Amino acid sequence: MAAVNYLEKALKYVSDAVEEDKKRNYRLAYKLYDISFDYFDLTLKYEKNEKKRETITKKVAEYRKRADLIREALTKESTQTTSASPTTRKETPDFISVSG
């Protein structure tokens, strides 16, 4: 499969992740970011153009930073809610700010 096909898939998944992130569907957003990283990794593996590789790498670093923030918040929220009663649990943490 050509690097272009991997890039197209990566961009589709990351676009969906950003949309879910904006909708505050953090668990789904995190999963979509994670899938996109697999495709970005494959893209970088086969991309020969160094300028494209550099551009992709920089943008992916931004997405990884956001995904890490979501993961940390979800982990923190999960540990906080395991001892909470079902009526006090929240579906998604409301302390994750979305920039952009």
C-alpha beads as a LAMMPS data file, in Angstrom:
LAMMPS data file: protein, C-alpha beads

100 atoms
99 bonds

1 atom types
1 bond types

-500.0 500.0 xlo xhi
-500.0 500.0 ylo yhi
-500.0 500.0 zlo zhi

Masses

1 110.0

Atoms # bond

1 1 1 0.000 0.000 0.000
2 1 1 1.344 3.407 -0.916
3 1 1 2.196 5.975 1.718
4 1 1 -0.531 8.201 0.264
5 1 1 -3.209 5.657 1.188
6 1 1 -1.859 5.443 4.717
7 1 1 -1.801 9.220 4.941
8 1 1 -5.398 9.476 3.712
9 1 1 -6.520 7.010 6.379
10 1 1 -4.489 8.779 9.056
11 1 1 -6.021 12.120 8.126
12 1 1 -9.532 10.670 8.159
13 1 1 -9.084 9.154 11.621
14 1 1 -7.425 12.245 13.073
15 1 1 -10.115 14.473 11.585
16 1 1 -12.772 12.320 13.236
17 1 1 -10.794 12.417 16.492
18 1 1 -10.671 16.201 16.455
19 1 1 -14.420 16.367 15.835
20 1 1 -15.165 14.005 18.718
21 1 1 -12.742 15.954 20.891
22 1 1 -14.649 19.169 20.146
23 1 1 -17.903 17.383 21.028
24 1 1 -16.291 16.360 24.355
25 1 1 -16.531 12.661 23.480
26 1 1 -13.083 12.136 24.919
27 1 1 -13.005 8.345 25.079
28 1 1 -13.922 8.021 21.408
29 1 1 -11.587 10.875 20.472
30 1 1 -8.701 9.134 22.210
31 1 1 -9.391 5.865 20.395
32 1 1 -9.519 7.657 17.046
33 1 1 -6.294 9.547 17.749
34 1 1 -4.644 6.245 18.645
35 1 1 -5.756 4.591 15.406
36 1 1 -4.562 7.582 13.402
37 1 1 -1.092 7.270 14.958
38 1 1 -0.747 3.755 13.549
39 1 1 -1.463 5.087 10.062
40 1 1 0.806 8.101 10.536
41 1 1 3.597 5.737 11.600
42 1 1 3.111 3.692 8.429
43 1 1 3.045 6.861 6.363
44 1 1 6.344 7.990 7.836
45 1 1 7.855 4.554 7.321
46 1 1 7.270 4.714 3.559
47 1 1 7.452 8.456 2.868
48 1 1 10.632 9.297 0.972
49 1 1 10.239 13.085 0.817
50 1 1 12.092 14.487 3.827
51 1 1 10.135 17.756 3.843
52 1 1 6.815 15.872 3.938
53 1 1 8.152 13.600 6.679
54 1 1 9.153 16.621 8.737
55 1 1 5.775 18.323 8.276
56 1 1 3.869 15.159 9.190
57 1 1 6.092 14.512 12.211
58 1 1 5.510 18.018 13.590
59 1 1 1.749 17.808 13.194
60 1 1 1.575 14.314 14.684
61 1 1 3.519 15.561 17.710
62 1 1 0.727 18.092 18.322
63 1 1 -1.926 15.376 18.038
64 1 1 0.041 13.087 20.365
65 1 1 0.287 15.855 22.933
66 1 1 -3.486 16.303 22.836
67 1 1 -4.117 12.546 22.998
68 1 1 -1.767 12.259 25.983
69 1 1 -3.665 15.017 27.773
70 1 1 -6.953 13.217 27.130
71 1 1 -5.511 9.870 28.269
72 1 1 -4.199 11.393 31.486
73 1 1 -7.518 13.103 32.196
74 1 1 -9.497 9.940 31.486
75 1 1 -7.187 7.923 33.725
76 1 1 -7.508 10.475 36.500
77 1 1 -11.280 10.648 36.063
78 1 1 -11.502 6.858 36.067
79 1 1 -9.627 6.526 39.346
80 1 1 -11.729 9.253 40.913
81 1 1 -15.033 7.678 39.887
82 1 1 -14.252 4.099 40.870
83 1 1 -15.014 4.985 44.464
84 1 1 -17.868 7.373 43.659
85 1 1 -21.486 6.326 43.673
86 1 1 -23.151 5.794 40.278
87 1 1 -25.099 9.026 40.614
88 1 1 -21.958 11.129 41.008
89 1 1 -20.033 9.615 38.091
90 1 1 -19.522 11.670 34.963
91 1 1 -19.349 10.200 31.492
92 1 1 -16.443 12.429 30.468
93 1 1 -14.188 14.712 32.439
94 1 1 -15.158 18.354 32.099
95 1 1 -11.728 19.711 32.942
96 1 1 -10.109 19.028 29.572
97 1 1 -9.880 22.255 27.643
98 1 1 -10.035 22.035 23.875
99 1 1 -7.794 24.473 22.114
100 1 1 -7.968 25.295 18.481

Bonds

1 1 1 2
2 1 2 3
3 1 3 4
4 1 4 5
5 1 5 6
6 1 6 7
7 1 7 8
8 1 8 9
9 1 9 10
10 1 10 11
11 1 11 12
12 1 12 13
13 1 13 14
14 1 14 15
15 1 15 16
16 1 16 17
17 1 17 18
18 1 18 19
19 1 19 20
20 1 20 21
21 1 21 22
22 1 22 23
23 1 23 24
24 1 24 25
25 1 25 26
26 1 26 27
27 1 27 28
28 1 28 29
29 1 29 30
30 1 30 31
31 1 31 32
32 1 32 33
33 1 33 34
34 1 34 35
35 1 35 36
36 1 36 37
37 1 37 38
38 1 38 39
39 1 39 40
40 1 40 41
41 1 41 42
42 1 42 43
43 1 43 44
44 1 44 45
45 1 45 46
46 1 46 47
47 1 47 48
48 1 48 49
49 1 49 50
50 1 50 51
51 1 51 52
52 1 52 53
53 1 53 54
54 1 54 55
55 1 55 56
56 1 56 57
57 1 57 58
58 1 58 59
59 1 59 60
60 1 60 61
61 1 61 62
62 1 62 63
63 1 63 64
64 1 64 65
65 1 65 66
66 1 66 67
67 1 67 68
68 1 68 69
69 1 69 70
70 1 70 71
71 1 71 72
72 1 72 73
73 1 73 74
74 1 74 75
75 1 75 76
76 1 76 77
77 1 77 78
78 1 78 79
79 1 79 80
80 1 80 81
81 1 81 82
82 1 82 83
83 1 83 84
84 1 84 85
85 1 85 86
86 1 86 87
87 1 87 88
88 1 88 89
89 1 89 90
90 1 90 91
91 1 91 92
92 1 92 93
93 1 93 94
94 1 94 95
95 1 95 96
96 1 96 97
97 1 97 98
98 1 98 99
99 1 99 100
